[in-house]
């Protein structure tokens, strides 16, 4: 589904990603772990198309298409979804209106007619249950005044509404208490199937107790320095990131 | 001759000739003298620095005669679509009402100013020209000198309108270069309540200039919701322009919420003055202006706290596109006696193009010592993080801009408190952004 080849990216002349290689197939969950500043969030932003980053080398293929040639919204239409680490507060735009626009813009890109109002509401009600989201939140301005947990649940709720092929969860666990973490994980686990894939970016192993990955990669200084199964996450938790760094140097 | 004054003798002659056709009275006479003394301001005049009038004034070919002008088909078409649909409507063409009166109730009168002079001579005598000062205010002076007709609304004590009153002013510019005069006088007696909407439209692309003067007197305990809407390019780009000077007077315990929405116009200058003339008045001034290609929208407001214990809140937002120019000049005056004044002002601007421009000048003049006042002005572009967030959800760049721009306008538009009107303005903004 996704193939990243020797991806290098910089921001304001400073190289952050220094040659990433990663292959994600449908039905898989990949966890990307790593210390702060290793480039985890940059990778997520580059995949989603944030313009602050300049890709200096390498390529990203999504279902065989060159992702780097696509605009931000085109990537979303192709089925890429980024759950933001810091969801943006947008006063004046209600969550309902925003989601309806998002759903319809995606449908338009696929040549489909706008969704019927009653179908939209029915779907919304169903998906809201999935993340136990209060219906009052959807009539409020997008993320405005939401608690940290509410924002993250809203991200997973949007993911459920848009049904992406590849979802990238950028530190979705940060700032979540255990109950919210469980709800978010339940959402993801319910949505996973053999046709979609997830990249779960996290600093801690904790989230991976709830969203069990098929593969774990360790990102350090802009490169994937170690890959393995979920056991790697436990090892990291135990030995810390320095262990991987030292191992990399020693090898 | 001072450089602060423009010298356009041809125009002065036309204006004088027009005045000669009207019934003479001392007020007209003194106003004309005041006009001659002040003259038309150039950009050297401090209050007109960013609003050049010379080109516009030189385009004036005809000073509109008070003869009846019929509604064009285009005007009828626009009027039929205007919100609020369910309202008591009075329609003006180039400043003159096309009917003498509109029946509302025994307690509420909606008349042409001319008709009102016959029916309400005392009220007119008491209020007309009392607050819209003609000294050193050229356009007020000229307006008062040339006023022949307009709108008069009188609300008796404790009366209340069931539906909004809608003044629809058609700037008929089928002929090139028409200058017109219009005047509004509204008197809300003690405890009266009303929702008044005033919409200005034009019918063709040609140049016209209207000088509009308005006095709105809100007596003790009365409450007025007022919405002024200026949208001259509803049927395609229009050169219609307006200089709108109005004085709101708030008496004891009264309330006024005045919202100005300037959608389009070659040159719009709004001189909105609100005077707190007694204690415990509450006034809100909301504004939204959207100058686009070759348009200039200038809001010059004065909030005059003359008496203690009053509250004012001014909140204006601008959305500038293409080479549109916005001016915001907001002055809060707190006079010596106006202790315990609360006065707030905020001006925020969105520049959606590199060619767009904005001049903001907040002014506070405080002569009392126990007051709470604040002001602030900002201008910027759409938030990039918000744009990225929306686009990452599949919303195209254009749609995302539209959503964020409407969201920016929302906290002013929510003041319309009328769903139909609110939706109509939302729709207009969308149309304006898709040029």
Interface residues (C-beta under 8 A of the other chain):
Chain A: X48 X49 X50 X51 X71 X72 X73 X75 X76 X77 X81 X82 X84 X87 X88 X90 X91 X92 X93 X97 X98 X99 X101 X102 X105 X106 X109 X141 X158 X162
Chain B: X383 X385 X386 X388 X389 X390 X391 X392 X393 X394 X395 X396 X397 X399 X400 X403 X404 X406 X407 X408 X409 X410 X411
